[in-house]
Amino acid sequence: AKADMVIVFDNFKPNMGAATFDGMPMNPLVPPSRVQVDRDYANAFTPTQSGFVSDIWGAFTVVSGLNELDLWLMSDDNGAPGNTLEMMHRSNAMPLRGAQFNSIQIDASDSTFVEAGQQYWLVASAPLPTIAMWMYNGVSDTGPTKMRTNGGAWTAPPANQFSGYRGAFRVAGVPEPATLALLAIGGLALLRRKLRRA
């Protein structure tokens, strides 16, 4: 991890814990015919600080098929995922569903800037025939969530199939140089105050 990295969003349980069995199923077999569909999930987040995205952690597990995961960082378009800002990929990183520790790290490019207070979307997708899960956060964190099936429009997941919880994930960023300078000045001011009291 980079020394100047800060966490701009995090809904993991302590020690990066998440649900072990419950989550959002990517590419499920849909009843009654049990035909597999290509399904992606998107969870919205709002950064607490501005910066360049450096790392993303997510609670993902594989049920069957290929162990491949695609993540897209996207802008917001009227409450739904908009333009793709960055694409990321991990191979052979997801543990099997039911694993106690299911967080995986995905390196970002350090070049995608996110602004504090603005909504963004993290989208997870797995190539067919993979069935994978984005595990729920386990801390009852709720927020905007969307899904799309077979490349169609983004829609809200059905209420009878969805708990309302977001998937577990953490976004880290490197503050822009001006922000780093302000943080350094603030740190020096605190140090000076402590030294005066000593």
N, C-alpha and C positions, 0 to 999 in steps of 0.2 A: 504494500500500500504506500502511496505517496505521502510524504511528510506533511504536505499542506492540504491534504484531502479532508473534506468535511462531509458529513451525512446530511443530505438535503431532503430525504424522505425515508421513513422506516416504519413498517408495521409488523415486524417479526416479534415473536415472544422473546423473553430474555434468552441469551445464548443462541440467537438466531433459530429459535424453535418455531414450528408450524404444525398444522394438522398432519397426521400420518396417513389417514385414509380418505378424508373428505376434501373435495376440491372441484375444480372446473375441468370437465373431461374434453380434451382435444381429440377430435376425430372419433367420436363414439359410434357404436353400433346402435342405430335408432330403431326402437320397436315400432310396429309389430314385426316388420320384415327383417329387422336386424341388419339393414344395409348400412355400411360405413359411410359417414359423411365427412367432408373436409371442414373442420370447425376450428376457428381461431377465437381467442379471448383477449379482451382489452380491459385494463384497469387504469383509471385515471389517478393522477397524483398532482399535488401542488407543491413545488419546492419551497422550503423555508428560507433558503439562501440562493442567490444567483451564482452561477459558475459553469464551468465546462465539465460535462459528465465524464467521469473517469472509470467508474466501475458500477456494475449492477449485480446484486445478488437476488436470487429468486428461489422459492421452494417448488421444485419441479420433480416429478417422478415419471418413470416409464412403466406402462402396463404390459405392452407387447410391441413387437415390430422393431424398427430401427431406433437407435438411441441418438436421435438428432433433434436439435431444438433451434428454432429461429426466433430472435427477438427484434422488434422494431420499436424505436422511440419515435413517437409521432406527436405532431401539434394537435391542438384542439380545433374542431370545426363545429361550432354550435352544439356543443355537448356530445360530440362523437369524435373518433379518431380522424385526423385530417391528413396533412402531408407527412411523408416519412422524412424524419430528420437524420436517422442513423439506423443501419441494419447490423445485427450481430448474430453470431452463430456459435454453438457448442456441440461437439460430437462426443459420444460415449461418456457423458458427465452425469446424466440423471440416474439416481439410484432407483431400485425397484419400489413400486408403491408399497407402503407399509414401513419403509425405512424410518427409523427414529430421527436421523439427521438427514434432511433432504435439501438443504440449501446448497446452491451451486453459484459460483462466481463467473461473471461474464465481463471480459475486458471491453471497455468502450475506447473511442478514439482520442479522447481529451480535446476534441474540436467542436463538439456540439454544445452550444450555450443554452442553458435554461435560465429563465428569469423568475426570481422569487415572486410568489403570488399569482403566477400564471398557471393555468391547468395544462397538463400534458398527458399523454397516454403511453403506457407500456403494453405492447401487443406480443402475445406468445403464439407460436404456430409450430406444428410438427408435420413433417412430410408423411403422406400416406405410404404404407399401411400402419404407421406408428399410432398407437393409442397412448397418450400421455396425460398427466394431470398437473394443473397448477393448483397447489395445495392452499387451502384457506389459511388465513393468518393466525387464527387461534386466540386473538385478543379482542374479538368482536368488532374489529375495525370495518366499517362500512363506507362505501363511496361509489361513485359512478362506475358501472361495469357494463361492457357491451360484448356481443358475440356476433360472428358472421358465419354463415354456412355456405359452403361451395362457392366462396368468393363473392357472395351477395352483399346486400346492404348491412350496415351495422344496426343491430336491434338489441333491446334489453332482453336478457335471459328470461325464460318463463318463470313466473313466481313459484310454481309448484316444483321446479327443478333446481332452484337457486336459493341459497340461504340469505343473500344480501351482503355477505362478507366479500371483501376483496381478497385476491390471492396475496400470499406473503411475498414481499419484495423490499429491497433497500436500494436506494440510489445515492451514489457518492459523487461529489464534484470537486473540482479545484477552483477556488474563487478567482475572479479576474484580478489582474495585478493591482488595480485601484483599491479593491476590497481588501486584498492582502495587506496593502500599505496601511489602510485604516485600522485593521486588526493589530498590526505591529505597533502603531502609534498608541492605540488603546492599551496594549500590553505594557509598553514603556511607561505610560502614565501611571498604571497601577503599581509597577515596580518602584517608581519614584516615590509614590505615596507611602509604600511600605518601608522604604529606606528612610524616609523622613521620620516615621514613627519609631524606628529602631534606635 
